[in-house]
């Protein structure tokens, strides 16, 4: 919450609210499944939370009839000296672990204990979980951590496994991923906020029993950021390229938001007007990576005695994926435009 997500023009006013909607969906899932625990592995907010926002979260999660909520604080909403996290009075079923060292909350009725720690600064380069072995206070023990890079609690999966927890719930990485199947996983963000957060987002549902821990990903996000590559051919006009892009968006769903690229080869005489391509208002990025479909051998023969022919001879033979080939295309285009001018 509290983020300003990338959004196409059609969704800009609604995207921030959709993050709250995903939290509400997660709460409803807890009710439906009669979940014992809801674990929040940091960065509940993308910035310092406002008091009214904490009240909203408290109202949403405090009504869960059979679910205990355990949360830690991450690097985005870290515990500043004047943070509202420090003084806020949560509902009885919500348990923040605010210490900078590993602490614990126990739930004897379900024979479970949850351990974790919070950020008091923007960065933690150390590993607060080092030597924090599961002490066996309860039959089932879970560790909550926020991190995964050198400036934010570096994660060593082997070391985490050796600590002996039944499950380690990780936060910080926005995309869901299992690090060790059934033992260590990132749930990711419940709602994507950045155009690079492609793919489905949601939460992880799990169960710990005598057979171990079984987890599965449950999507909750209303929309996804998706990548589209539109293959352009020399015969296509700008209108045809736009129609192809619109057709691909319709096929994948107009509710999603797209990071699109035009690839392939275009008529050298055509430059696409990208400002007209966002027909549905859901393009968060559109780039033109096409190359002019020059016939270099023909151009070289036609311009043997001038700078254009010399330039082609200098760079010809380069692979299409090389910097030299791109320089060849751009250089020929510039020289051709100079001649037309």
VOKE-934719 format. One record per residue (C-alpha): residue in three letters; x, y, z. Coordinates in steps of 0.001 Angstrom, whole numbers, plus 524288, in hexadecimal, padded with zeros to 5 digits. Layout:
ALAXYZ
...
***
This chain:
UNK800008000080000
UNK803CE80E2B7FE83
UNK80A4E80BF37F159
UNK807D08135A7E4C8
UNK80741808117DB21
UNK80AA68092B7CCCF
UNK7FDBD80A287C5A6
UNK7F89F80CC37B81A
UNK7F05E818E37B611
UNK7E3CB811117B777
UNK7E75180C007C50C
UNK7EF78816B27CB68
UNK7E4C681B347D4E9
UNK7E17F80D3A7D90C
UNK7EE8D806577DAAF
UNK7F19780AE57E893
UNK7E433806657ED28
UNK7E61A7F92D7E6B3
UNK7F1547F65D7F015
UNK7E7EA7F7BB7FB78
UNK7DE497EF1D7F435
UNK7E8897E45B7F371
UNK7EA9C7E54980224
UNK7DBF57E3BA803E7
UNK7DC277D7E17FAD7
UNK7E6ED7D1EF8031F
UNK7DED37D42280F64
UNK7D30C7CDCB808E8
UNK7DB7B7C22A8051D
UNK7DF7C7C0B681361
UNK7D12A7C0A38175E
UNK7CD777B6DC80CE5
UNK7D8977AD9781028
UNK7D7507AFF081EDD
UNK7E5ED7B26281F01
UNK7ECED7B18F82C0E
UNK7F7907BB3782827
UNK7F9967C68781EC2
UNK807F97CA0781D49
UNK80C697D73D81801
UNK81B087D71481506
UNK81DB27E5B5814F2
UNK81ACC7F17280C56
UNK80C627F17A80F63
UNK80DF77FF9480ADE
UNK816AC804E580026
UNK819D8810B9808A6
UNK817868155C81687
UNK8093B812618198D
UNK7FF8881CCF81D74
UNK7F7D381AD3829E8
UNK7EB0E819C18227C
UNK7F11180F45819C5
UNK7F4E7806FE82575
UNK7E6F58086D82A53
UNK7E2048036081D32
UNK7EB047F78981DBE
UNK7E71A7F50482BC6
UNK7D8B17F58A82831
UNK7DAB47EC4681CB4
UNK7E2EF7E206823B4
UNK7DDF67E3D283184
UNK7D0C67DE0A82DF2
UNK7D6337D0DD829D0
UNK7CEDE7C74983283
UNK7D8A67BC2A8332B
UNK7E5587C1D682DD8
UNK7F1047C7038356B
UNK7F8D67D10C82DA8
UNK807907D24882F6E
UNK80F137DD0782887
UNK81CC17E287827C6
UNK821167EFB982289
UNK829557F0868162C
UNK832B67FA4581040
UNK82895802EF809A1
UNK8207880574815DB
UNK82B8B8038F81F9F
UNK82A0F8077782DE3
UNK82E15815AD82E59
UNK82E4C81BC583BFC
UNK821418226D8395B
UNK81AFB8171D83205
UNK80CB4814CA83529
UNK8100B8065B835BD
UNK81682808CB842EC
UNK80A5580DCE849CC
UNK7FEEE8083184235
UNK7F5BE7FF4F849C6
UNK7F2797F39784175
UNK7E6EC7EA798429E
UNK7E9127DEDC84B9D
UNK7EB737D5958403C
UNK7F61B7DDF1839D9
UNK803F57DC0D83EDC
UNK80EF27E4D7839B6
UNK81CD87E02683C4A
UNK823967ED5583D67
UNK830DC7E9E884356
UNK83D237EACC83B0F
UNK8412D7DD758404A
UNK839957D0DF83E5D
UNK82DEC7D02984791
UNK822927C6C6848D7
UNK813DE7C61A84A6D
UNK80DE97B92184E8B
UNK800927B35084BBA
UNK7FEFF7A76F854A7
UNK7F1467A45E84FB6
UNK7F6D87A0CE84271
UNK8042279C6B847B6
UNK80B197A6C983FA4
UNK815387B170841B3
UNK818FE7BC218381C
UNK826467C2D3838A5
UNK82AED7CF14831D3
UNK831037DC96832A3
UNK82EDD7EA0582CBC
UNK836C07F49F8260B
UNK83A868006882E4F
UNK84271806238230C
UNK840F98062F81446
UNK84B877FBFB81299
UNK850657F00F819F3
UNK85CAB7EA2081419
UNK85DF07DFDC81EBF
UNK8567D7D341820D5
UNK84E617D48782D4E
UNK849EE7C67D82BA1
UNK857D27C14482CFB
UNK858157B738837FE
UNK849997B9C583AE3
UNK8469F7AB4883B8B
UNK838A67A6D283D7C
UNK8382F7A4ED84C52
UNK82CE479B5684C7F
UNK823607A37E8546D
UNK8181E79DF284C95
UNK816267922E843DC
UNK815AA79A9983798
UNK81F197A600835EB
UNK81F507B03182B1D
UNK829377BAE582826
UNK8257D7C7EC821F3
UNK830577CF5981AE6
UNK8313C7DAFF811C6
UNK83CCE7DBB180896
UNK8443B7D53F7FDAB
UNK84F177DE317F8DC
UNK85C077E3017FE45
UNK856217EF5980443
UNK849CA7E91680979
UNK84C4D7DCDC811AC
UNK853BA7D3F680845
UNK84CFA7C6D380775
UNK854767BA018081C
UNK84A9F7AF1B805D8
UNK853B87A47F80AE6
UNK855D77ABEB8177C
UNK8473C7AE36818EF
UNK8444979FBF8175C
UNK84E5279C6E821B8
UNK8472A7A51782B89
UNK83C9479AB682C68
UNK82FFE7A240829F2
UNK8249179B4E823A8
UNK822F47A6A381A45
UNK829AB7B39581735
UNK820C97BE2F811A4
UNK828897C86E80A35
UNK8253E7D62D805E3
UNK82C2B7E0C37FDDD
UNK82C017DA7C7F062
UNK81F657DE747E98B
UNK81DEE7D2597E120
UNK819807C58A7E756
UNK823C17BAE47E758
UNK8272F7AE9C7EEDA
UNK835547AE8F7F32C
UNK834837A0F07F91F
UNK827DE799A57F5DC
UNK81EED798E98019B
UNK828FD79F2980AB3
UNK82D0A7ACCF80652
UNK8254F7B5E27FD75
UNK8227B7C3DC7F99C
UNK813F77C67D7F898
UNK816A57D2CC7F0BD
UNK80E037DEDB7F10E
UNK7FF4B7DCE07F16C
UNK7FE487E6F97E68A
UNK808DF7EAC97DCBC
UNK80CFB7F90B7DD93
UNK817C47FA087D37D
UNK817457F7337C4F5
UNK822827EDAF7C6D1
UNK81A767E5BC7D0A1
UNK815107DD4E7C5BF
UNK80D1A7D1007C7A7
UNK802E97CD007D1CD
UNK8033F7D25A7DFB2
UNK7FC637CDFC7EBF1
UNK7FF6F7C6627F845
UNK804227B9007FC70
UNK7FAD87AF888030A
UNK801207A4DB80B09
UNK7FED079A0E814C9
UNK808137940081E9A
UNK804E07863F82322
UNK80B99779778265A
UNK80FB47783C8180F
UNK816B57854681836
UNK8131B79222811C4
UNK80B597930B80525
UNK8099F7A03C7FE90
UNK802FF7A56F7F26B
UNK802117B2BB7EC06
UNK7F4B27B9557EBE0
UNK7F2ED7C4EB7E28C
UNK7EBDA7D0BD7E837
UNK7F00B7DBFB7DF78
UNK7E5957E1A87D6C0
UNK7EF247E4BE7CBDC
UNK7FC7B7E0C87C6EF
UNK807797E7E37C03C
UNK80A467E0227B3F1
UNK814867E0DC7A94C
UNK810C77E12E79AFD
UNK819C17E01878F41
UNK813657E46678298
UNK81A9B7DECA776E6
UNK81AEC7E8CF76BEB
UNK81D717E5B675D97
UNK821A27EE957528D
UNK8140E7EE0F74C80
UNK80CF97F34C75882
UNK8084080146759AB
UNK8073E8088676684
UNK7F89E80615766AE
UNK7FA9D7F779764DD
UNK804AB7F6FB76FCD
UNK7FB497FE08778E9
UNK7F0617F48877543
UNK7F94D7E8FA77802
UNK7FCC57EE947855E
UNK7EE667F0D87889A
UNK7EAF97E30F78442
UNK7F5657DD3E78D2C
UNK7F0807E55D798A9
UNK7E2847E0E97965B
UNK7E6E87D2B4795EB
UNK7EE597D3A77A2D8
UNK7E46A7DC727A98D
UNK7E2017EB037A995
UNK7E1D57EB517B87D
UNK7F06D7E8BE7B904
UNK7FB1A7F2DB7B6EB
UNK8057E7F1197ACAD
UNK813C47F3C47AA70
UNK8148F7F26E79BAF
UNK81F987F269791D2
UNK81F217F34778313
UNK8294F7EA1977D53
UNK82D417E56476FDA
UNK82F747ED3D76373
UNK827977F8BA75E6E
UNK8269E7FFD875190
UNK8322E80953751C9
UNK829238147074DCB
UNK820088129975973
UNK8216E817F876736
UNK816D6813B3770B0
UNK80F1B81DB577879
UNK80F26816B278584
UNK8069A8210B78BFD
UNK7FAC881BB5784B8
UNK7FCE280D6B7886D
UNK7F73A80DAF79645
UNK7E94C80B23791EC
UNK7E490804C879E94
UNK7EC4680D237A81B
UNK7F384801747ADCC
UNK801268031D7A819
UNK80AE78066E7B2C4
UNK81649805D07A93F
UNK817A1804F479A80
UNK824B5804797939B
UNK8281E803AC78544
UNK833627FA2D7836A
UNK830E47F7DC774FB
UNK83BA97F97976AF9
UNK83A507FEF175D55
UNK83A077F3F275357
UNK845227F8F774B09
UNK84AD07F06074068
UNK858DF7F36E7438C
UNK85EEA7EC2B7381B
UNK856A37F3C172E5A
UNK8595B800B373530
UNK867E77FDC07356B
UNK868437FB31726CE
UNK860578077072407
UNK8696280FC672C5F
UNK876D980A23729C0
UNK87D6A8174772866
UNK8779381EF8733B3
UNK8773F81F3F7427D
UNK86B14816C37434F
UNK8719480B9373C0D
UNK87DFB80CFC7440F
UNK8763280CBA750AD
UNK86F228003A74CC6
UNK87BE97F9A7748E0
UNK881B47FD127562A
UNK876E57F6AC75E33
UNK870F97EC557554A
UNK871387DE3A759A7
UNK86DC77E0FA767D2
UNK863AB7D84076E36
UNK856097DDD676FE9
UNK8572A7DD8577EB8
UNK863E07E52477F53
UNK866867F3547829E
UNK86D337F4A777569
UNK860F47F08176E25
UNK8589A7FA5377597
UNK862BC804C87728A
UNK86219800C576433
UNK8534480244763F0
UNK8533780F3B76B02
UNK85E8A8149676324
UNK8588A810ED75609
UNK84B96816C075A41
UNK8522F8237F75E2D
UNK859BC8245075169
UNK84D988215874956
UNK845D582BDA75066
UNK850DC8359274E34
UNK8506D832BA73FAB
UNK841B28349773F5A
UNK842F98417F7468B
***
